[in-house]
């Protein structure tokens, strides 16, 4: 069954997921469509928020309230068509869309890793067991597995747990998300002394990855870097 699933997935990636073309297709996206993806050209080092001024390295929010992670990287703005592909992956079991975005992100962020100290271990942002049971999978774990394979970095999905069910956070402001997420994650002491790469699908306000990063640092991680497919502008 697993072999058949992989064969079907490979077949679905032979044509462009966006326009259906079979020409110049790489990781499920043709070259013209890939050029149209809303890539982030310049962003805040600490939270990955897109910045207009090329000379700025940090956004005003991070200057005033530095997040616990040492850096954050995301490939695209959360906008058309990336937002639609992520939603298909996250809520409609479109694993081809998820694999495409993860593989392209592995290449995009992988180029930056050559100039940075890579993490020792990749850890996906976990779902609470109730949400994972209802959804059937954790999209961040699937992304982390692909990044780990490309970057040759081990992945551990048991190191970090979601211990409190916080419900949907999509409509909440940053302050409300931070309040809801405080102490909602628990990390294993196995992270002690390690540089952890925390993986998620989208950085929205940053509250989720900050809460998860704080948990990893409390457990002894030397530093935390965040990697995501997309960032909301």
C-alpha positions as CSV (number, residue, x, y, z in Angstrom):
1,X,0.0,0.0,0.0
2,X,2.8,2.4,0.9
3,X,4.6,1.7,-2.4
4,X,1.4,2.3,-4.3
5,X,0.9,5.6,-2.5
6,X,4.4,6.7,-3.4
7,X,3.9,5.7,-7.0
8,X,0.6,7.7,-7.2
9,X,2.3,10.7,-5.5
10,X,5.2,10.6,-8.0
11,X,2.8,10.5,-10.9
12,X,0.8,13.5,-9.5
13,X,4.0,15.5,-9.4
14,X,4.9,14.8,-13.0
15,X,2.5,17.7,-14.0
16,X,2.3,21.2,-12.6
17,X,0.0,21.4,-9.6
18,X,-1.1,24.9,-10.6
19,X,-1.5,25.0,-14.4
20,X,-1.4,21.3,-15.4
21,X,1.6,21.7,-17.7
22,X,3.9,18.7,-18.2
23,X,6.9,20.9,-19.4
24,X,9.8,22.0,-17.2
25,X,8.2,20.5,-14.1
26,X,10.4,20.4,-11.0
27,X,9.0,19.1,-7.7
28,X,5.5,19.4,-9.0
29,X,5.7,23.0,-10.2
30,X,6.6,24.1,-13.8
31,X,9.2,26.8,-14.2
32,X,6.9,29.7,-15.2
33,X,4.6,29.0,-12.2
34,X,7.5,28.7,-9.8
35,X,8.7,32.1,-10.9
36,X,5.2,33.5,-10.0
37,X,5.3,32.2,-6.4
38,X,5.4,35.0,-3.9
39,X,9.0,34.5,-2.7
40,X,10.3,36.5,0.3
41,X,13.3,38.4,-0.9
42,X,14.2,40.1,2.4
43,X,12.9,39.5,5.9
44,X,13.5,40.0,9.6
45,X,16.3,37.6,10.8
46,X,14.4,36.7,13.9
47,X,10.8,36.3,12.9
48,X,10.9,36.1,9.0
49,X,8.5,39.0,8.6
50,X,9.0,40.5,5.1
51,X,10.8,43.8,5.1
52,X,10.8,46.5,2.5
53,X,14.1,48.2,3.4
54,X,17.0,46.1,2.3
55,X,19.2,47.6,5.0
56,X,17.0,46.5,7.8
57,X,17.9,43.2,9.5
58,X,15.3,43.2,12.3
59,X,11.6,44.3,12.3
60,X,10.4,46.9,14.9
61,X,8.5,44.2,16.9
62,X,11.6,42.0,17.3
63,X,13.8,45.1,18.2
64,X,11.4,45.9,21.0
65,X,10.5,42.4,22.1
66,X,13.2,39.9,20.9
67,X,11.7,36.4,20.4
68,X,13.3,33.4,22.0
69,X,14.5,31.9,18.6
70,X,17.8,33.1,17.2
71,X,16.5,33.2,13.7
72,X,13.5,32.4,11.5
73,X,13.4,31.5,7.8
74,X,10.4,31.2,5.4
75,X,10.3,30.8,1.7
76,X,7.2,32.7,0.6
77,X,4.6,35.2,1.6
78,X,1.4,33.5,2.7
79,X,-0.5,34.6,-0.5
80,X,-1.9,33.2,-3.7
81,X,-1.1,30.5,-4.8
82,X,1.1,29.3,-1.9
83,X,-1.7,29.9,0.6
84,X,-4.1,27.8,-1.4
85,X,-1.6,24.9,-1.7
86,X,-0.9,25.0,2.0
87,X,-4.7,24.8,2.7
88,X,-5.1,21.9,0.4
89,X,-2.2,20.1,2.1
90,X,-3.3,21.0,5.6
91,X,-7.1,20.4,5.4
92,X,-7.7,18.3,2.3
93,X,-4.9,15.7,2.5
94,X,-3.3,17.0,-0.7
95,X,0.1,15.5,0.1
96,X,1.4,16.3,-3.4
97,X,1.0,20.0,-2.6
98,X,2.7,19.6,0.7
99,X,5.6,17.7,-0.8
100,X,6.1,20.2,-3.5
101,X,6.3,23.2,-1.1
102,X,8.5,21.3,1.3
103,X,11.0,20.2,-1.4
104,X,11.2,23.7,-2.8
105,X,11.6,25.1,0.7
106,X,14.4,22.6,1.3
107,X,16.2,24.0,-1.7
108,X,15.5,27.7,-1.0
109,X,16.4,27.7,2.7
110,X,19.1,25.1,2.1
111,X,21.1,27.7,0.2
112,X,21.0,30.0,3.2
113,X,22.1,27.1,5.5
114,X,25.4,27.0,3.7
115,X,26.3,30.4,5.2
116,X,24.8,29.6,8.6
117,X,25.4,27.0,11.3
118,X,22.8,24.3,10.5
119,X,20.8,22.8,13.4
120,X,21.7,19.5,15.0
121,X,18.2,18.2,15.0
122,X,14.9,19.1,13.3
123,X,11.7,19.1,15.5
124,X,8.2,19.7,14.0
125,X,5.8,21.8,15.9
126,X,3.4,19.2,17.4
127,X,-0.4,19.0,17.3
128,X,-2.3,18.2,20.4
129,X,-3.2,14.5,20.3
130,X,-6.9,15.3,19.9
131,X,-6.3,17.5,16.8
132,X,-3.8,15.0,15.3
133,X,-6.3,12.2,15.9
134,X,-9.1,14.1,14.0
135,X,-6.8,15.2,11.2
136,X,-4.9,12.0,10.9
137,X,-1.5,13.5,10.4
138,X,0.7,16.4,11.5
139,X,1.6,18.6,8.4
140,X,4.7,20.0,10.2
141,X,6.1,16.5,10.7
142,X,5.7,15.7,7.0
143,X,7.5,18.9,6.2
144,X,10.3,18.2,8.7
145,X,10.9,14.7,7.3
146,X,11.4,16.2,3.8
147,X,13.7,19.0,5.0
148,X,15.7,16.5,7.1
149,X,16.2,14.2,4.1
150,X,17.4,17.1,1.9
151,X,19.6,18.6,4.5
152,X,20.8,15.3,6.0
153,X,19.7,16.3,9.5
154,X,17.9,13.9,11.8
155,X,14.3,14.5,12.7
156,X,12.7,13.8,16.1
157,X,8.9,14.1,16.4
158,X,8.8,12.9,20.0
159,X,11.0,15.6,21.6
160,X,8.3,18.2,21.7
161,X,4.7,17.6,22.8
162,X,1.6,19.8,22.8
163,X,0.3,19.3,26.3
164,X,-2.6,21.8,26.3
165,X,-5.4,21.9,23.7
166,X,-5.7,25.5,22.7
167,X,-8.2,25.2,19.9
168,X,-8.1,27.3,16.7
169,X,-5.9,30.4,16.9
170,X,-6.4,31.7,13.4
171,X,-8.7,34.6,14.4
172,X,-6.9,35.7,17.5
173,X,-4.5,38.6,18.0
174,X,-0.9,38.0,18.8
175,X,-1.4,38.9,22.5
176,X,-4.3,36.5,22.8
177,X,-2.3,33.7,21.1
178,X,0.7,34.2,23.4
179,X,-1.6,34.0,26.5
180,X,-3.3,30.8,25.2
181,X,0.0,29.2,24.3
182,X,1.9,29.9,27.4
183,X,3.2,26.6,28.8
184,X,1.3,24.7,26.2
185,X,4.4,22.8,25.0
186,X,6.7,20.3,26.9
187,X,10.1,19.4,25.6
188,X,12.4,16.5,26.4
189,X,15.7,16.9,28.1
190,X,17.2,15.2,25.0
191,X,17.5,18.6,23.4
192,X,20.1,19.7,26.0
193,X,23.0,21.4,24.4
194,X,21.6,21.0,20.9
195,X,20.8,23.6,18.2
196,X,17.2,22.8,17.3
197,X,15.5,23.5,14.0
198,X,11.8,24.0,14.7
199,X,9.6,23.3,11.7
200,X,6.1,24.6,11.0
201,X,4.0,25.2,7.9
202,X,3.1,28.9,8.4
203,X,4.4,31.6,10.7
204,X,1.3,33.8,11.3
205,X,1.9,36.1,14.4
206,X,4.9,34.0,15.6
207,X,3.2,33.2,18.9
208,X,3.1,29.4,18.3
209,X,6.8,29.0,17.3
210,X,7.8,31.4,20.2
211,X,6.0,29.3,22.8
212,X,7.5,26.1,21.3
213,X,11.0,27.7,21.2
214,X,10.7,28.8,24.8
215,X,9.9,25.2,25.8
216,X,12.9,23.8,24.0
217,X,15.2,26.4,25.6
218,X,13.8,25.7,29.0
219,X,14.7,22.0,28.4
220,X,18.3,23.0,27.7
221,X,18.5,23.6,23.9
222,X,21.5,25.8,23.1
223,X,19.5,27.7,20.5
224,X,16.4,27.4,18.3
225,X,16.0,28.3,14.6
226,X,12.6,28.3,13.0
227,X,11.9,27.0,9.4
228,X,8.6,27.4,7.7
229,X,7.0,27.2,4.2
230,X,5.4,30.7,4.5
231,X,5.1,33.8,6.5
232,X,2.0,36.1,6.7
233,X,3.0,39.6,5.7
